[in-house]
Amino acid sequence: MIEHDVLIVGGGLAGCRAALEIVRTDPDLSVGLIAKTHPIRSHSVAAQGGMAATLKNVDETDSWEAHAFDTVKGSDYLADQDAVAILTQEAPEVVIDLEHMGVLFSRLPDGRIAQRAFGGHTHNRTCYAADKTGHAILHELVSNLMKYGVTLYDEWYVMRLIMEENQAKGLVMYNLIDSEIQVARAKAVMFATGGYGRVFNTTSNDFASTGDGLAMTAAVGLPLEDMEFVQFHPTGLYPVGVLISEAVRGEGAYLLNSNGDRFMADYAPSRMELAPRDITSRAIMREVAAGRGLHPDGTAGGPHVHLDLRHMGKETIMQRVPFAWEEAHRLVGVDAVYDPMPVRPTAHYSMGGIPVNTDGQVRRDANSLVEGFFSAGETACVSVHGGNRLGSNSLLECVVYGKRTGAAIAKYISNKPLPNFNEQQYLQAAKARLQSLLDQPGEHRIQAVRQEFQDCMTEHCGVFRNATILQAGLVKLQSIKQKATQVYLDDKNTCWNTELTEAIELQSLLTIGEVILTSALNRKESRGAHYREDYQTRDDPNFLKHTLAYHSREGVKVDSMPVVLNQFEPKERKY
Ligand SMILES: Cc1cc2nc3c(=O)[nH]c(=O)nc-3n(C[C@H](O)[C@H](O)[C@H](O)COP(=O)(O)OP(=O)(O)OC[C@H]3O[C@@H](n4cnc5c(N)ncnc54)[C@H](O)[C@@H]3O)c2cc1C
């Protein structure tokens, strides 16, 4: 059996920052970091626009309190304010620490770290490395892990969390190269498995964002928090869905409808293109529904709007947002110096996730914790984003809470023994699960079932929702789940069997889809990214609370948990 003091699943920013904190605290601790991709191919590497922190290099009037207020208002008052205070107070320190590690942030002429405007933030506080910020940070973190001797298990797929007697004890994982199964145990287990964008048919996320950590957590009977809050980023490149960073609007780009109007004036006059993402995405969908969208040939009535950079000039475009220019050029043949880019909302980020306290320890329910189980990053819900995340607050969350969770784990495991359990039982169960997928006599192809599922989620749980649409989605989902039990794998081999991996990922996606739909049906109000056509306003007396959803074979049971309010009173959210 593989043994470490700590096992971390996920090689993105959150997992790597936690691992680093553990070995910095005590270099003798043994940390195993497992990822189904190579760590530097985690979705974090694709993060573009930047990371918020009140360094005050550009705007001296900025403060952590202002950052906290923007974040809480952006969350539509669902964020836990104790967690937000930690996030915003610790932000400058973690950025400086990254810079000392060697991260190459973009600079002001006087050499200090540059900071740009971002949606929903009232001050220029987003630090960046051109539009390749995630790349710059992740590469430095991974190099540091090598230096400290963290053991990497890259291209290993974790398929089960071992939890007994309310304690996380280990993992079952298999090697993608040859399907070898291994059981691992540790004094603490951490999930930093990222988001679930692949639940939807158009997403900015990578192919690995299938929400496995969430599904494995649900599988041991633990709740998932606020899963109805899915962020649709306003500017996905049409038709591919790839992200055009908010940094492009931060640097001054306009959103235009088919009349050539900057339509955000009708939806968020004070913030225009830099309104929060939920508001901007709804505005685009309303313009399209009103016939003011465009077709690819430029005529009116089509499915997308325009993101216009032309007035920014070639030099600014190439210096500040070169990657966005390159993507539009490479993927849809648009040269943004001369032509506007076609854009439309794309599934981007998961505000909900595994409920944790501010030390990253996982909650069993509203009042108690799980022993030895921790989580941070996009897969966790400490709730700093509540109903809607502000751009550039996620990289920040990964680093602040990755670090805090690492520190909490190092403390938690001191003087603790390795847990015991029956290894053979888990090994046999895993072998049987893989074999039964390989032997399944079914009639359906994975790709077809996954496509049907993604179309179902997109149609029934998108930017606008109502009870009829959501209920119909749940009914459809049952028949898709049935089909998924009759999937036939063409590849019966053990070597790099990607079909086998996709079959397990499909099970994760289906679980999460059911939790999202049920949580969305249960929240009979509109708040942040969750917009109900049948309940169009926020309803604080009944719904100023977190959703806790428990998935089981019988369906999803919904409970709730109070929101921490200690600094800012809920007010109407206007921009
Ligand atoms: C295109 C894009 C641009 C973005 N730009 C910004 C930005 O500018 N600013 C900002 O703040 N945020 C941005 N975000 C959001 C932000 O990048 C992510 O929320 C954040 O990087 C997530 O980091 P993470 O460490 O939680 O997970 P990830 O980086 O997604 O890493 C997840 C890890 O878990 C591993 N894993 C998952 N399942 C398993 C399994 N079953 N077994 C083994 N390993 C597993 C994966 O291999 C991977 O290593 C962007 C997101 C996207 C998609």
The ligand as an SDF file (V2000), in Angstrom:
LIG
                    3D

 53 58  0  0  0  0  0  0  0  0999 V2000
   -9.8490   29.6510  -19.1930 C   0  0  0  0  0  0  0  0  0  0  0  0
   -9.9030   30.0750  -17.7650 C   0  0  0  0  0  0  0  0  0  0  0  0
   -9.3620   31.2930  -17.3700 C   0  0  0  0  0  0  0  0  0  0  0  0
   -9.4070   31.6820  -16.0350 C   0  0  0  0  0  0  0  0  0  0  0  0
   -8.8670   32.8810  -15.6800 N   0  0  0  0  0  0  0  0  0  0  0  0
   -8.8650   33.2390  -14.3700 C   0  0  0  0  0  0  0  0  0  0  0  0
   -8.2460   34.4590  -13.9620 C   0  0  0  0  0  0  0  0  0  0  0  0
   -7.6760   35.1920  -14.7430 O   0  0  0  0  0  0  0  0  0  0  0  0
   -8.2910   34.7780  -12.6440 N   0  0  0  0  0  0  0  0  0  0  0  0
   -8.8920   33.9750  -11.7120 C   0  0  0  0  0  0  0  0  0  0  0  0
   -8.8840   34.3210  -10.5290 O   0  0  0  0  0  0  0  0  0  0  0  0
   -9.4660   32.8030  -12.0860 N   0  0  0  0  0  0  0  0  0  0  0  0
   -9.4580   32.4210  -13.3820 C   0  0  0  0  0  0  0  0  0  0  0  0
  -10.0410   31.2370  -13.7400 N   0  0  0  0  0  0  0  0  0  0  0  0
  -10.5200   30.3140  -12.6970 C   0  0  0  0  0  0  0  0  0  0  0  0
   -9.3130   29.6320  -12.0600 C   0  0  0  0  0  0  0  0  0  0  0  0
   -8.3090   29.4470  -13.0120 O   0  0  0  0  0  0  0  0  0  0  0  0
   -9.6660   28.2710  -11.4690 C   0  0  0  0  0  0  0  0  0  0  0  0
  -10.7940   28.3810  -10.6530 O   0  0  0  0  0  0  0  0  0  0  0  0
   -8.5170   27.7290  -10.6340 C   0  0  0  0  0  0  0  0  0  0  0  0
   -7.3120   27.7690  -11.3570 O   0  0  0  0  0  0  0  0  0  0  0  0
   -8.8000   26.3150  -10.1670 C   0  0  0  0  0  0  0  0  0  0  0  0
   -7.6450   25.7880   -9.5590 O   0  0  0  0  0  0  0  0  0  0  0  0
   -7.7020   24.4560   -8.7330 P   0  0  0  0  0  0  0  0  0  0  0  0
   -6.3530   24.2530   -8.1630 O   0  0  0  0  0  0  0  0  0  0  0  0
   -8.8450   24.4920   -7.8130 O   0  0  0  0  0  0  0  0  0  0  0  0
   -8.0290   23.3160   -9.8200 O   0  0  0  0  0  0  0  0  0  0  0  0
   -7.3910   22.9650  -11.2760 P   0  0  0  0  0  0  0  0  0  0  0  0
   -6.3320   23.8960  -11.6890 O   0  0  0  0  0  0  0  0  0  0  0  0
   -8.5670   22.7820  -12.1760 O   0  0  0  0  0  0  0  0  0  0  0  0
   -6.7230   21.5700  -10.9900 O   0  0  0  0  0  0  0  0  0  0  0  0
   -7.4500   20.3930  -10.7200 C   0  0  0  0  0  0  0  0  0  0  0  0
   -6.4780   19.2480  -10.5540 C   0  0  0  0  0  0  0  0  0  0  0  0
   -7.1660   18.0960  -10.0920 O   0  0  0  0  0  0  0  0  0  0  0  0
   -6.7520   16.9700  -10.8250 C   0  0  0  0  0  0  0  0  0  0  0  0
   -7.8430   15.9780  -10.7730 N   0  0  0  0  0  0  0  0  0  0  0  0
   -9.1610   16.1710  -10.9740 C   0  0  0  0  0  0  0  0  0  0  0  0
   -9.8250   15.0090  -10.8450 N   0  0  0  0  0  0  0  0  0  0  0  0
   -8.9140   14.0660  -10.5360 C   0  0  0  0  0  0  0  0  0  0  0  0
   -8.9700   12.6610  -10.2900 C   0  0  0  0  0  0  0  0  0  0  0  0
  -10.1240   11.9870  -10.3300 N   0  0  0  0  0  0  0  0  0  0  0  0
   -7.8190   12.0090  -10.0250 N   0  0  0  0  0  0  0  0  0  0  0  0
   -6.6320   12.6610   -9.9980 C   0  0  0  0  0  0  0  0  0  0  0  0
   -6.5280   13.9890  -10.2320 N   0  0  0  0  0  0  0  0  0  0  0  0
   -7.6540   14.6780  -10.4920 C   0  0  0  0  0  0  0  0  0  0  0  0
   -6.4510   17.5170  -12.2000 C   0  0  0  0  0  0  0  0  0  0  0  0
   -5.5980   16.6460  -12.9190 O   0  0  0  0  0  0  0  0  0  0  0  0
   -5.7590   18.8350  -11.8230 C   0  0  0  0  0  0  0  0  0  0  0  0
   -4.4000   18.6030  -11.5420 O   0  0  0  0  0  0  0  0  0  0  0  0
  -10.0070   30.8330  -15.0780 C   0  0  0  0  0  0  0  0  0  0  0  0
  -10.5470   29.6190  -15.4610 C   0  0  0  0  0  0  0  0  0  0  0  0
  -10.5180   29.2440  -16.7910 C   0  0  0  0  0  0  0  0  0  0  0  0
  -11.1470   27.9320  -17.1670 C   0  0  0  0  0  0  0  0  0  0  0  0
  1  2  1  0
  2  3  1  0
  2 52  2  0
  3  4  2  0
  4  5  1  0
  4 50  1  0
  5  6  2  0
  6  7  1  0
  6 13  1  0
  7  8  2  0
  7  9  1  0
  9 10  1  0
 10 11  2  0
 10 12  1  0
 12 13  2  0
 13 14  1  0
 14 15  1  0
 14 50  1  0
 15 16  1  0
 16 17  1  0
 16 18  1  0
 18 19  1  0
 18 20  1  0
 20 21  1  0
 20 22  1  0
 22 23  1  0
 23 24  1  0
 24 25  2  0
 24 26  1  0
 24 27  1  0
 27 28  1  0
 28 29  2  0
 28 30  1  0
 28 31  1  0
 31 32  1  0
 32 33  1  0
 33 34  1  0
 33 48  1  0
 34 35  1  0
 35 36  1  0
 35 46  1  0
 36 37  1  0
 36 45  1  0
 37 38  2  0
 38 39  1  0
 39 40  1  0
 39 45  2  0
 40 41  1  0
 40 42  2  0
 42 43  1  0
 43 44  2  0
 44 45  1  0
 46 47  1  0
 46 48  1  0
 48 49  1  0
 50 51  2  0
 51 52  1  0
 52 53  1  0
M  END
$$$$
